[in-house]
Amino acid sequence: MSFVHGSNSSFSLGTAGTPATPVAITTFLSSVGFPMEVDAAGITTLSATAKSYIPGLENATISLEGRFHATVHTQLAALRRVPNVAFVYGPAGTTAGLPRYTGNCILTNYEVSGGVDDAVGFTAELQVTGAVTIGVF
């Protein structure tokens, strides 16, 4: 069994000018969260003794956390109200044959914060719109 270290992860995100062309922002990130969910539609009938479900609609969000830098700030701040921004997430890196997730998203939250005793950081929340494609590099 082969495990990978989180430091190998990669993440690319489109820009306001070219939302369909992802640009790597990996070097600015300290973490990526990528929960994917599937709704469960109830199909239980009368006289059943247990609930039954079928898979419903899929949903995914992306949480980014990193260190503030003018380059990534300009890119993220410009994505407000831009639809269908492409993303590519490689949790194990970008080597040929490794898994990757791709799709489109919208920026729903971007926050910059800093304290007197720490580096300035940022968080961003992205809502995936449409399906996520699971493939390989």
Buried (B, 14 or more C-beta within 10 A) or exposed (E): EEEEEEEBBBBBBBBBEEBEEBBEBBEBBEEBEBEEEEEEEEEEEEEEEEEEEEEEEEBBBBBBBBBBBEEBBEBBBEBEEBEEBBBBBBBBBBEEEBBBBBBBBBBEEBEEEEEEEEEEBBBBBBBBBEEBEEEEB
